[in-house]
Amino acid sequence: MRRPTVRGICVRYAVAWSYLAAVSVAEVTYALLPDHDQAALLRWASTNVHNLQHDPVGCMIISAFFPEGSAWAWPALIALALFGANRALGNARTAAVCAAGHVIGTLVSEGILDFRVMHGGLPESSRYIIDVGPSYVVAAAIAAAILYGGWRARAAAVLDLAVLVFAGGIFSGLGNLNVAAVGHVTALAVGALGATLAVRQRRLPPHEPHAAPAVAASSAGETRGRGAERAAERAAQRRPPA
């Protein structure tokens, strides 16, 4: 059995490595900024209702790379979830599932908040909350790894989820429709559904382009054969008796 090369590992887990590196660079960049620039960056990157209405694409992308708190822990949390999901789904499907978890988790949670503001359940200032971080991406990857990863990937994902639940409190305030709690539940559900669809699609039998021509040729042969039999019968009927 051939040992995997460094290049092979990087290519096979390209999505996990790329996201881990991007978040790490973003964290270092954020840490080097002055306090007032850090605050300005978070306001700009936040996927709150105000930003989603004015710059939805920009804030949706940038917010996934800048954790608001516990920056030192996120590289480990990302690694525990994404490498298992990446191995189970492949690069393209992992990227699609995690992106869907981040986008849909954000839209559902912020959409509920906007609805509550419009109906007087929350103050107008709630439209400007700080809502950033890679946690929805990680939640979607956790669901994929638990459902379809190997035993190591599942164990890592379960550990990851336990840390997020008990130390990070990602479901705290769910009964009160807290934005983060609703977003994490949604991201987990999207990750589970997206991973299931991705795995089923990958397990479909390959298309056989030559099957149809073969059937057509067989049918044509049968038609020619029956035509020859009928011609022989007509010739026999026309032949005069000896």
C-alpha positions as a Markdown table, in Angstrom:
| # | Residue | x | y | z |
|---|---|---|---|---|
| 1 | Met | 0.0 | 0.0 | 0.0 |
| 2 | Arg | 1.4 | 3.4 | -1.1 |
| 3 | Arg | 1.9 | 6.0 | 1.6 |
| 4 | Pro | 0.0 | 9.2 | 0.9 |
| 5 | Thr | 2.2 | 12.1 | -0.2 |
| 6 | Val | 2.0 | 15.7 | 1.1 |
| 7 | Arg | 0.6 | 16.8 | -2.2 |
| 8 | Gly | -2.0 | 14.1 | -2.1 |
| 9 | Ile | -3.1 | 15.0 | 1.4 |
| 10 | Cys | -3.4 | 18.7 | 0.4 |
| 11 | Val | -5.4 | 17.9 | -2.7 |
| 12 | Arg | -7.7 | 15.4 | -1.0 |
| 13 | Tyr | -8.5 | 17.8 | 1.9 |
| 14 | Ala | -8.2 | 21.0 | -0.1 |
| 15 | Val | -11.4 | 22.6 | 1.3 |
| 16 | Ala | -10.5 | 21.8 | 4.9 |
| 17 | Trp | -6.9 | 23.1 | 4.5 |
| 18 | Ser | -8.0 | 26.2 | 2.6 |
| 19 | Tyr | -10.7 | 27.2 | 5.1 |
| 20 | Leu | -8.5 | 26.5 | 8.1 |
| 21 | Ala | -5.7 | 28.6 | 6.6 |
| 22 | Ala | -8.1 | 31.5 | 5.6 |
| 23 | Val | -9.6 | 31.6 | 9.1 |
| 24 | Ser | -6.2 | 31.5 | 10.7 |
| 25 | Val | -4.9 | 34.4 | 8.5 |
| 26 | Ala | -8.1 | 36.4 | 9.3 |
| 27 | Glu | -7.6 | 35.9 | 13.0 |
| 28 | Val | -4.0 | 37.1 | 12.9 |
| 29 | Thr | -5.0 | 40.1 | 10.8 |
| 30 | Tyr | -7.8 | 41.0 | 13.2 |
| 31 | Ala | -5.5 | 40.7 | 16.2 |
| 32 | Leu | -3.0 | 43.1 | 14.6 |
| 33 | Leu | -5.6 | 45.8 | 14.1 |
| 34 | Pro | -6.2 | 48.7 | 16.6 |
| 35 | Asp | -9.3 | 48.4 | 18.7 |
| 36 | His | -11.4 | 50.9 | 16.8 |
| 37 | Asp | -10.5 | 49.1 | 13.5 |
| 38 | Gln | -11.5 | 45.8 | 15.0 |
| 39 | Ala | -14.9 | 47.2 | 15.9 |
| 40 | Ala | -15.3 | 48.7 | 12.5 |
| 41 | Leu | -14.4 | 45.4 | 10.8 |
| 42 | Leu | -16.9 | 43.4 | 12.8 |
| 43 | Arg | -19.7 | 46.0 | 12.1 |
| 44 | Trp | -18.9 | 45.7 | 8.4 |
| 45 | Ala | -18.6 | 41.9 | 8.3 |
| 46 | Ser | -21.6 | 41.2 | 10.5 |
| 47 | Thr | -24.5 | 39.3 | 8.8 |
| 48 | Asn | -27.1 | 41.4 | 10.7 |
| 49 | Val | -30.4 | 42.5 | 9.1 |
| 50 | His | -29.0 | 45.9 | 8.2 |
| 51 | Asn | -26.0 | 44.6 | 6.3 |
| 52 | Leu | -27.9 | 41.8 | 4.7 |
| 53 | Gln | -30.3 | 44.4 | 3.2 |
| 54 | His | -27.4 | 46.6 | 1.9 |
| 55 | Asp | -24.5 | 44.3 | 1.1 |
| 56 | Pro | -25.7 | 40.7 | 1.4 |
| 57 | Val | -22.9 | 39.0 | -0.6 |
| 58 | Gly | -20.0 | 40.8 | 1.0 |
| 59 | Cys | -21.0 | 40.4 | 4.6 |
| 60 | Met | -22.1 | 36.8 | 4.0 |
| 61 | Ile | -18.6 | 35.8 | 2.7 |
| 62 | Ile | -16.5 | 37.8 | 5.1 |
| 63 | Ser | -18.4 | 36.9 | 8.2 |
| 64 | Ala | -17.5 | 33.2 | 7.9 |
| 65 | Phe | -13.8 | 34.0 | 8.5 |
| 66 | Phe | -13.7 | 36.3 | 11.5 |
| 67 | Pro | -14.6 | 34.7 | 14.9 |
| 68 | Glu | -15.9 | 37.2 | 17.5 |
| 69 | Gly | -14.5 | 35.4 | 20.5 |
| 70 | Ser | -12.2 | 32.5 | 21.5 |
| 71 | Ala | -10.1 | 33.0 | 18.4 |
| 72 | Trp | -7.4 | 30.6 | 19.7 |
| 73 | Ala | -9.9 | 27.7 | 19.8 |
| 74 | Trp | -11.4 | 28.0 | 16.3 |
| 75 | Pro | -8.6 | 26.4 | 14.2 |
| 76 | Ala | -8.9 | 23.2 | 16.3 |
| 77 | Leu | -12.7 | 23.3 | 16.1 |
| 78 | Ile | -12.5 | 23.7 | 12.3 |
| 79 | Ala | -10.0 | 20.9 | 12.0 |
| 80 | Leu | -12.1 | 18.4 | 14.1 |
| 81 | Ala | -15.1 | 18.9 | 11.8 |
| 82 | Leu | -14.0 | 19.7 | 8.3 |
| 83 | Phe | -11.3 | 17.1 | 7.7 |
| 84 | Gly | -13.8 | 14.3 | 8.5 |
| 85 | Ala | -16.5 | 15.9 | 6.4 |
| 86 | Asn | -14.0 | 16.5 | 3.6 |
| 87 | Arg | -12.9 | 12.8 | 3.6 |
| 88 | Ala | -16.5 | 11.6 | 3.5 |
| 89 | Leu | -17.9 | 14.0 | 0.9 |
| 90 | Gly | -15.0 | 15.1 | -1.2 |
| 91 | Asn | -14.0 | 18.7 | -1.9 |
| 92 | Ala | -16.8 | 20.1 | -4.0 |
| 93 | Arg | -19.6 | 18.5 | -1.9 |
| 94 | Thr | -18.0 | 19.6 | 1.3 |
| 95 | Ala | -17.7 | 23.2 | 0.1 |
| 96 | Ala | -21.4 | 23.2 | -1.1 |
| 97 | Val | -22.7 | 21.7 | 2.2 |
| 98 | Cys | -20.8 | 24.0 | 4.4 |
| 99 | Ala | -21.6 | 27.1 | 2.4 |
| 100 | Ala | -25.3 | 26.1 | 2.4 |
| 101 | Gly | -25.2 | 25.7 | 6.2 |
| 102 | His | -23.6 | 29.1 | 6.7 |
| 103 | Val | -25.9 | 30.9 | 4.2 |
| 104 | Ile | -29.2 | 29.2 | 5.2 |
| 105 | Gly | -28.4 | 29.3 | 8.9 |
| 106 | Thr | -27.8 | 33.0 | 8.6 |
| 107 | Leu | -30.9 | 33.8 | 6.6 |
| 108 | Val | -33.2 | 31.8 | 8.8 |
| 109 | Ser | -31.9 | 33.2 | 12.1 |
| 110 | Glu | -31.7 | 36.8 | 10.9 |
| 111 | Gly | -35.1 | 36.5 | 9.1 |
| 112 | Ile | -36.8 | 35.4 | 12.3 |
| 113 | Leu | -35.1 | 38.4 | 14.1 |
| 114 | Asp | -36.3 | 40.8 | 11.4 |
| 115 | Phe | -39.8 | 39.4 | 11.7 |
| 116 | Arg | -39.8 | 39.9 | 15.5 |
| 117 | Val | -38.5 | 43.5 | 15.1 |
| 118 | Met | -41.2 | 44.4 | 12.6 |
| 119 | His | -43.9 | 43.1 | 14.9 |
| 120 | Gly | -42.6 | 44.8 | 18.0 |
| 121 | Gly | -41.0 | 41.8 | 19.7 |
| 122 | Leu | -37.5 | 43.2 | 19.6 |
| 123 | Pro | -36.1 | 46.8 | 19.5 |
| 124 | Glu | -34.9 | 48.3 | 16.3 |
| 125 | Ser | -31.3 | 48.1 | 17.5 |
| 126 | Ser | -31.5 | 44.3 | 17.0 |
| 127 | Arg | -31.1 | 44.9 | 13.3 |
| 128 | Tyr | -27.5 | 46.0 | 14.0 |
| 129 | Ile | -26.2 | 43.1 | 16.2 |
| 130 | Ile | -22.7 | 41.6 | 15.6 |
| 131 | Asp | -23.2 | 38.2 | 14.0 |
| 132 | Val | -19.9 | 36.8 | 12.6 |
| 133 | Gly | -17.9 | 33.6 | 12.9 |
| 134 | Pro | -17.3 | 30.2 | 11.3 |
| 135 | Ser | -19.6 | 28.3 | 13.6 |
| 136 | Tyr | -22.4 | 27.7 | 11.1 |
| 137 | Val | -19.8 | 26.3 | 8.7 |
| 138 | Val | -18.4 | 24.0 | 11.4 |
| 139 | Ala | -21.9 | 22.9 | 12.5 |
| 140 | Ala | -22.8 | 21.8 | 8.9 |
| 141 | Ala | -19.5 | 19.9 | 8.7 |
| 142 | Ile | -20.1 | 18.3 | 12.1 |
| 143 | Ala | -23.4 | 16.9 | 10.9 |
| 144 | Ala | -21.8 | 15.5 | 7.7 |
| 145 | Ala | -18.9 | 13.9 | 9.5 |
| 146 | Ile | -21.2 | 12.3 | 12.2 |
| 147 | Leu | -23.5 | 10.8 | 9.6 |
| 148 | Tyr | -21.0 | 9.7 | 6.9 |
| 149 | Gly | -17.5 | 9.8 | 8.3 |
| 150 | Gly | -15.4 | 6.9 | 9.5 |
| 151 | Trp | -15.2 | 6.2 | 13.2 |
| 152 | Arg | -12.3 | 8.6 | 13.8 |
| 153 | Ala | -14.2 | 11.4 | 11.9 |
| 154 | Arg | -17.3 | 10.7 | 13.9 |
| 155 | Ala | -15.5 | 10.7 | 17.2 |
| 156 | Ala | -13.8 | 14.0 | 16.3 |
| 157 | Ala | -17.1 | 15.5 | 15.2 |
| 158 | Val | -18.9 | 14.4 | 18.4 |
| 159 | Leu | -16.1 | 15.9 | 20.5 |
| 160 | Asp | -16.4 | 19.1 | 18.5 |
| 161 | Leu | -20.1 | 19.3 | 19.0 |
| 162 | Ala | -19.7 | 18.6 | 22.7 |
| 163 | Val | -17.3 | 21.5 | 23.1 |
| 164 | Leu | -19.5 | 23.8 | 21.2 |
| 165 | Val | -22.6 | 22.9 | 23.2 |
| 166 | Phe | -21.2 | 22.7 | 26.7 |
| 167 | Ala | -18.4 | 25.2 | 26.5 |
| 168 | Gly | -19.6 | 27.5 | 23.7 |
| 169 | Gly | -23.4 | 27.3 | 24.5 |
| 170 | Ile | -24.4 | 27.3 | 20.9 |
| 171 | Phe | -28.0 | 26.3 | 21.7 |
| 172 | Ser | -28.3 | 28.8 | 24.6 |
| 173 | Gly | -31.5 | 30.8 | 24.3 |
| 174 | Leu | -33.1 | 28.5 | 21.7 |
| 175 | Gly | -36.5 | 28.7 | 23.4 |
| 176 | Asn | -36.4 | 32.4 | 23.1 |
| 177 | Leu | -35.3 | 32.2 | 19.4 |
| 178 | Asn | -31.9 | 33.5 | 20.0 |
| 179 | Val | -30.2 | 34.3 | 16.7 |
| 180 | Ala | -27.1 | 32.1 | 17.3 |
| 181 | Ala | -29.1 | 29.2 | 18.6 |
| 182 | Val | -31.5 | 29.2 | 15.7 |
| 183 | Gly | -28.7 | 29.5 | 13.3 |
| 184 | His | -26.8 | 26.6 | 14.7 |
| 185 | Val | -29.8 | 24.3 | 14.7 |
| 186 | Thr | -30.5 | 25.3 | 11.1 |
| 187 | Ala | -26.9 | 24.8 | 10.0 |
| 188 | Leu | -26.8 | 21.3 | 11.6 |
| 189 | Ala | -30.1 | 20.4 | 9.8 |
| 190 | Val | -28.8 | 21.8 | 6.5 |
| 191 | Gly | -25.5 | 19.9 | 6.9 |
| 192 | Ala | -27.3 | 16.6 | 7.6 |
| 193 | Leu | -29.7 | 17.0 | 4.6 |
| 194 | Gly | -27.0 | 18.3 | 2.3 |
| 195 | Ala | -24.6 | 15.5 | 3.2 |
| 196 | Thr | -27.3 | 12.9 | 2.6 |
| 197 | Leu | -28.1 | 14.3 | -0.8 |
| 198 | Ala | -24.4 | 14.5 | -1.7 |
| 199 | Val | -23.7 | 10.9 | -0.6 |
| 200 | Arg | -26.8 | 9.5 | -2.5 |
| 201 | Gln | -25.8 | 11.4 | -5.6 |
| 202 | Arg | -22.3 | 10.0 | -5.5 |
| 203 | Arg | -23.7 | 6.4 | -5.0 |
| 204 | Leu | -25.9 | 6.5 | -8.1 |
| 205 | Pro | -24.8 | 4.0 | -10.8 |
| 206 | Pro | -22.8 | 5.5 | -13.6 |
| 207 | His | -24.7 | 6.4 | -16.8 |
| 208 | Glu | -24.3 | 3.8 | -19.6 |
| 209 | Pro | -24.4 | 5.7 | -22.9 |
| 210 | His | -24.1 | 2.6 | -25.0 |
| 211 | Ala | -27.1 | 0.8 | -23.5 |
| 212 | Ala | -29.7 | 2.7 | -25.7 |
| 213 | Pro | -27.9 | 2.1 | -29.1 |
| 214 | Ala | -27.5 | -1.6 | -28.2 |
| 215 | Val | -31.2 | -1.9 | -27.5 |
| 216 | Ala | -32.0 | -0.1 | -30.7 |
| 217 | Ala | -29.7 | -2.3 | -32.7 |
| 218 | Ser | -31.3 | -5.4 | -31.2 |
| 219 | Ser | -34.8 | -4.1 | -32.1 |
| 220 | Ala | -33.7 | -3.3 | -35.6 |
| 221 | Gly | -32.3 | -6.8 | -36.0 |
| 222 | Glu | -35.5 | -8.4 | -34.7 |
| 223 | Thr | -37.5 | -6.2 | -37.2 |
| 224 | Arg | -35.3 | -7.3 | -40.1 |
| 225 | Gly | -35.6 | -10.9 | -39.1 |
| 226 | Arg | -39.4 | -10.8 | -39.0 |
| 227 | Gly | -39.4 | -9.0 | -42.4 |
| 228 | Ala | -37.3 | -11.7 | -43.9 |
| 229 | Glu | -39.6 | -14.4 | -42.6 |
| 230 | Arg | -42.7 | -12.7 | -44.0 |
| 231 | Ala | -41.0 | -12.3 | -47.4 |
| 232 | Ala | -40.2 | -16.0 | -47.5 |
| 233 | Glu | -43.8 | -16.9 | -46.6 |
| 234 | Arg | -45.1 | -14.8 | -49.5 |
| 235 | Ala | -42.7 | -16.3 | -52.0 |
| 236 | Ala | -43.7 | -19.8 | -51.0 |
| 237 | Gln | -47.4 | -18.9 | -51.4 |
| 238 | Arg | -46.7 | -17.6 | -55.0 |
| 239 | Arg | -44.7 | -20.7 | -56.2 |
| 240 | Pro | -46.8 | -22.9 | -58.5 |
| 241 | Pro | -47.3 | -26.5 | -57.5 |
| 242 | Ala | -44.8 | -29.1 | -58.9 |
